[in-house]
């Protein structure tokens, strides 16, 4: 006569069923092995095996010979990736253009078909491709509604249930701002430092500014209306009227605008400038800048996409990369 099941084992099984029914484990994803289940709930290997067999028999799980045990439901199958980029990436030598070029090259080398679609606002995504978003204003809301896997570049993943599906690869802008401030403090400790920021509504700009101000408290900031050169010109003029000795620019295009205005006004002598991004224009300007690790960023995006295309349905992946300084003649 079989021994009656302990209350603990009954509770473990009920907990597993609740988690499966309420989406704790994703449809099509790999389930815990006997050993992992035993360790997770402090039960024996044999008991874990029995519970998994029961869940298979009851239709909660399915076993694939040679592969393991999986949740019922279809594992997403994608034929490639869809790179959904803001129109800003069309601007030659811009952040987005540089990133897009590296991603297309990376996916080509990985043998993954990559299709580009333009639009800062999106209303749909292809069901046959793994979507990767850059600077798309409605991406998170779309993800929340559709509950599907995707990847965000340089954007924080959503909170709540949809966070399970949303991978993210980004740069630590706050850390980069601190690094810029530390460089300025070490090279010109007594100089009056100011900040030429990008748009106030852009979190990347705010993080970079906040980081710099942590290293150099009280650094005054002038915000441009956008990240673009023309708006940088407008914001640079009143900033230079205050005769700063050092200016941290929240991206390299703004630095270019500042240096051009300074040159026209005869204020470039003795002015130290540091940028952010290390876009191609930084090399042309001989600009010291906080460099986004472009190759590593693209490599991580490709790696995450490869995992999803291969059938990985584990919980969302977030990778944050640290930018690094590139010293040139402007600082």
C-alpha positions as CSV (number, residue, x, y, z in Angstrom):
1,X,0.0,0.0,0.0
2,X,1.4,3.4,-1.1
3,X,2.3,5.9,1.6
4,X,0.0,8.9,1.7
5,X,1.4,12.0,0.1
6,X,2.7,14.6,2.5
7,X,1.1,18.0,2.8
8,X,4.4,19.6,1.6
9,X,4.4,17.7,-1.7
10,X,0.7,18.5,-2.2
11,X,1.5,22.2,-1.7
12,X,4.4,22.0,-4.1
13,X,2.2,20.6,-6.9
14,X,-0.6,23.1,-6.3
15,X,1.9,25.9,-6.4
16,X,3.3,24.6,-9.7
17,X,-0.1,24.4,-11.2
18,X,-1.0,27.9,-10.1
19,X,2.2,29.3,-11.6
20,X,1.6,27.5,-14.9
21,X,-2.1,28.7,-15.1
22,X,-1.2,32.3,-14.2
23,X,1.7,32.8,-16.6
24,X,4.6,32.5,-14.2
25,X,6.1,30.0,-16.7
26,X,5.8,31.0,-20.3
27,X,4.0,28.8,-22.9
28,X,6.5,26.7,-24.9
29,X,9.4,27.4,-22.4
30,X,11.6,24.7,-20.9
31,X,10.4,23.5,-17.5
32,X,12.6,22.7,-14.5
33,X,14.5,19.5,-14.5
34,X,14.0,16.9,-11.8
35,X,17.2,18.1,-10.1
36,X,16.3,21.8,-10.3
37,X,12.8,21.2,-9.1
38,X,14.1,19.2,-6.2
39,X,16.5,21.9,-5.2
40,X,14.0,24.7,-5.6
41,X,11.4,23.1,-3.3
42,X,13.7,20.9,-1.1
43,X,12.1,17.6,-2.2
44,X,13.8,14.4,-3.4
45,X,14.8,13.7,-7.0
46,X,12.3,10.8,-7.1
47,X,9.4,13.0,-5.8
48,X,10.3,15.7,-8.3
49,X,10.2,13.1,-11.1
50,X,6.8,11.9,-9.9
51,X,5.4,15.4,-9.9
52,X,6.6,16.2,-13.4
53,X,5.2,12.9,-14.7
54,X,1.8,13.8,-13.2
55,X,1.9,17.3,-14.7
56,X,2.7,15.8,-18.1
57,X,-0.2,13.3,-17.7
58,X,-2.6,16.1,-16.7
59,X,-1.7,18.2,-19.7
60,X,0.2,21.0,-18.1
61,X,3.6,19.9,-19.5
62,X,4.9,18.0,-22.5
63,X,8.0,15.9,-22.9
64,X,10.2,16.1,-26.0
65,X,12.5,13.1,-26.3
66,X,16.1,14.2,-26.2
67,X,15.2,17.8,-25.3
68,X,13.5,17.9,-22.0
69,X,10.2,18.9,-20.5
70,X,8.3,22.0,-21.7
71,X,5.2,24.1,-21.0
72,X,2.3,23.4,-23.2
73,X,1.9,25.9,-26.0
74,X,3.9,27.0,-29.0
75,X,7.4,28.3,-28.8
76,X,7.7,31.4,-31.0
77,X,9.3,30.8,-34.3
78,X,10.9,33.7,-36.1
79,X,12.6,33.7,-39.5
80,X,14.7,36.8,-38.9
81,X,14.7,40.2,-37.2
82,X,12.8,43.4,-37.9
83,X,14.8,46.5,-37.0
84,X,12.3,49.2,-36.3
85,X,14.2,52.4,-36.1
86,X,13.3,56.1,-35.7
87,X,13.7,58.2,-38.8
88,X,16.6,60.0,-37.1
89,X,18.8,57.0,-38.0
90,X,18.6,58.2,-41.7
91,X,20.9,61.1,-40.8
92,X,24.4,60.4,-42.0
93,X,27.0,59.8,-39.3
94,X,24.3,60.0,-36.6
95,X,24.1,57.7,-33.5
96,X,21.2,55.8,-35.1
97,X,22.9,55.4,-38.5
98,X,26.1,54.2,-36.9
99,X,24.2,51.7,-34.8
100,X,22.0,50.5,-37.6
101,X,25.1,49.9,-39.9
102,X,26.8,47.8,-37.2
103,X,23.6,45.7,-36.5
104,X,23.0,45.0,-40.2
105,X,26.6,43.8,-40.5
106,X,26.4,41.7,-37.3
107,X,23.2,40.0,-38.4
108,X,24.6,39.3,-41.8
109,X,27.6,37.7,-40.3
110,X,25.4,35.6,-38.0
111,X,23.3,34.4,-41.0
112,X,20.2,36.1,-39.8
113,X,17.9,38.0,-42.2
114,X,17.4,41.6,-41.0
115,X,14.7,43.9,-42.4
116,X,14.6,47.6,-41.6
117,X,11.4,49.5,-41.0
118,X,11.2,53.2,-40.3
119,X,9.0,55.0,-37.8
120,X,9.3,56.6,-34.4
121,X,5.6,55.6,-33.8
122,X,4.5,52.1,-34.5
123,X,1.1,50.4,-34.6
124,X,2.1,46.9,-35.5
125,X,5.0,44.4,-35.8
126,X,5.5,41.5,-38.0
127,X,4.6,38.1,-36.5
128,X,7.3,36.3,-38.5
129,X,10.3,38.4,-37.3
130,X,11.8,39.1,-33.9
131,X,11.2,42.9,-33.4
132,X,14.1,45.2,-32.3
133,X,13.1,48.8,-31.5
134,X,15.2,51.9,-31.4
135,X,13.6,55.3,-30.5
136,X,10.0,54.1,-31.1
137,X,7.6,56.0,-28.9
138,X,4.8,53.5,-28.8
139,X,7.0,50.3,-28.5
140,X,6.3,49.6,-24.8
141,X,2.6,50.0,-25.1
142,X,2.5,47.8,-28.2
143,X,4.5,45.2,-26.3
144,X,2.1,45.3,-23.3
145,X,-0.9,44.8,-25.5
146,X,0.5,41.9,-27.6
147,X,2.6,40.2,-24.9
148,X,5.3,39.1,-27.3
149,X,9.0,39.0,-27.2
150,X,11.0,42.0,-28.4
151,X,14.2,43.9,-27.8
152,X,14.7,47.5,-26.9
153,X,17.9,49.4,-27.6
154,X,18.9,52.2,-25.3
155,X,15.5,52.2,-23.7
156,X,14.5,50.9,-20.3
157,X,12.2,47.9,-20.4
158,X,8.6,48.2,-19.2
159,X,7.5,47.4,-15.7
160,X,5.0,44.7,-14.7
161,X,3.9,41.6,-16.6
162,X,5.2,42.8,-20.0
163,X,8.7,43.0,-18.6
164,X,8.9,39.2,-18.8
165,X,8.9,39.4,-22.6
166,X,11.0,42.5,-23.2
167,X,14.8,42.2,-23.6
168,X,16.9,45.4,-23.4
169,X,20.5,46.3,-24.3
170,X,21.5,49.8,-23.3
171,X,24.4,52.1,-22.3
172,X,24.8,53.4,-18.8
173,X,24.4,57.1,-19.6
174,X,24.5,58.1,-15.9
175,X,27.9,56.5,-15.5
176,X,29.1,58.1,-18.7
177,X,28.1,61.5,-17.3
178,X,30.0,60.9,-14.1
179,X,33.1,59.8,-16.1
180,X,32.9,63.1,-18.1
181,X,32.8,65.1,-14.9
182,X,35.7,63.1,-13.3
183,X,37.8,63.8,-16.4
184,X,37.1,67.5,-16.2
185,X,37.8,67.6,-12.5
186,X,41.1,65.9,-13.0
187,X,42.3,68.1,-15.9
188,X,40.8,71.5,-14.9
189,X,39.8,71.3,-11.3
190,X,39.2,75.0,-10.8
191,X,37.7,75.8,-14.2
192,X,34.0,77.0,-14.5
193,X,32.2,74.0,-16.1
194,X,28.8,74.1,-17.9
195,X,26.7,71.7,-19.7
196,X,25.1,71.8,-23.2
197,X,22.3,69.3,-22.9
198,X,20.0,67.7,-25.4
199,X,16.2,67.7,-25.2
200,X,14.8,67.9,-21.6
201,X,12.3,65.1,-22.3
202,X,14.9,62.5,-23.3
203,X,15.9,60.3,-20.4
204,X,19.4,59.7,-21.9
205,X,20.1,63.4,-21.8
206,X,18.9,63.7,-18.2
207,X,21.0,60.8,-17.1
208,X,24.1,62.2,-18.7
209,X,23.5,65.6,-17.2
210,X,22.7,64.2,-13.7
211,X,25.9,62.1,-13.8
212,X,28.1,65.1,-14.7
213,X,26.5,67.2,-12.0
214,X,27.2,64.5,-9.4
215,X,30.9,64.8,-10.3
216,X,30.8,68.6,-10.6
217,X,27.9,69.9,-8.4
218,X,26.5,73.2,-9.5
219,X,27.4,72.9,-13.2
220,X,24.9,75.0,-15.0
221,X,23.0,73.4,-17.9
222,X,21.5,74.8,-21.1
223,X,19.2,72.5,-22.9
224,X,18.8,72.3,-26.7
225,X,15.4,71.5,-28.2
226,X,16.8,68.4,-29.9
227,X,20.0,66.4,-30.3
228,X,20.6,68.0,-33.7
229,X,23.3,70.5,-34.8
230,X,20.9,73.4,-35.7
231,X,19.3,73.4,-32.2
232,X,22.7,73.0,-30.7
233,X,23.7,76.3,-32.4
234,X,20.7,78.1,-30.8
235,X,21.5,76.8,-27.3
236,X,25.2,77.3,-27.5
237,X,25.1,81.1,-28.1
238,X,23.6,82.1,-24.7
239,X,25.8,79.5,-22.9
240,X,29.0,81.0,-24.4
241,X,27.9,84.4,-23.2
242,X,28.7,83.2,-19.7
243,X,32.3,82.5,-20.7
244,X,32.7,79.0,-19.3
245,X,36.2,77.4,-19.4
246,X,34.9,73.8,-19.9
247,X,31.6,72.6,-21.5
248,X,30.3,69.1,-21.4
249,X,28.0,68.4,-24.4
250,X,25.5,65.6,-24.1
251,X,26.3,64.4,-27.6
252,X,28.9,65.0,-30.2
253,X,26.6,67.0,-32.6
254,X,25.9,69.5,-29.8
255,X,29.7,69.7,-29.3
256,X,30.2,70.4,-33.0
257,X,27.6,73.2,-32.8
258,X,29.3,74.7,-29.7
259,X,32.7,74.6,-31.2
260,X,31.5,76.2,-34.4
261,X,29.8,79.1,-32.5
262,X,32.8,79.5,-30.3
263,X,35.1,79.8,-33.3
264,X,32.9,82.4,-35.0
265,X,32.7,84.5,-31.8
266,X,36.5,84.2,-31.2
267,X,36.0,82.3,-27.9
268,X,37.5,79.0,-28.9
269,X,41.0,79.8,-27.4
270,X,41.3,78.2,-24.0
271,X,37.8,76.6,-24.2
272,X,37.8,72.9,-23.3
273,X,35.0,70.7,-24.7
274,X,34.0,67.1,-24.0
275,X,31.3,65.2,-25.9
276,X,29.4,62.0,-25.7
277,X,28.8,59.1,-28.2
278,X,32.0,59.0,-30.2
279,X,30.1,59.5,-33.4
280,X,32.3,59.9,-36.6
281,X,32.2,63.7,-36.2
282,X,34.2,63.4,-33.0
283,X,37.2,62.1,-34.9
284,X,36.9,65.0,-37.3
285,X,36.7,67.6,-34.5
286,X,39.6,66.0,-32.5
287,X,37.0,65.9,-29.7
288,X,37.5,64.2,-26.4
289,X,34.3,62.3,-25.8
290,X,32.6,59.6,-23.7
291,X,32.4,56.7,-26.2
292,X,29.5,54.4,-26.5
293,X,31.0,50.9,-27.0
294,X,29.5,50.5,-30.5
295,X,30.9,47.1,-31.3
296,X,29.9,45.6,-27.9
297,X,26.4,47.2,-28.2
298,X,25.8,45.6,-31.6
299,X,27.3,42.3,-30.5
300,X,25.0,42.1,-27.5
301,X,21.9,42.9,-29.5
302,X,22.8,40.2,-32.1
303,X,23.5,37.7,-29.3
304,X,20.1,38.3,-27.5
305,X,18.2,38.1,-30.8
306,X,20.0,34.8,-31.7
307,X,18.8,33.3,-28.4
308,X,15.2,34.2,-29.1
309,X,15.3,33.0,-32.7
310,X,16.8,29.7,-31.6
311,X,13.7,29.2,-29.3
312,X,14.9,30.5,-26.0
313,X,11.8,31.6,-24.0
314,X,13.5,32.3,-20.7
315,X,12.6,35.5,-18.8
316,X,13.7,38.9,-20.2
317,X,17.4,39.7,-20.6
318,X,18.8,43.2,-19.7
319,X,22.4,44.1,-20.5
320,X,23.8,47.5,-19.6
321,X,27.2,48.5,-21.0
322,X,29.5,51.1,-19.5
323,X,30.8,53.8,-21.9
324,X,34.5,54.8,-21.8
325,X,36.4,58.0,-22.4
326,X,38.4,58.6,-25.7
327,X,41.0,61.3,-25.1
328,X,41.7,63.7,-28.0
329,X,42.8,67.3,-28.2
330,X,39.7,69.2,-27.2
331,X,40.0,68.7,-23.4
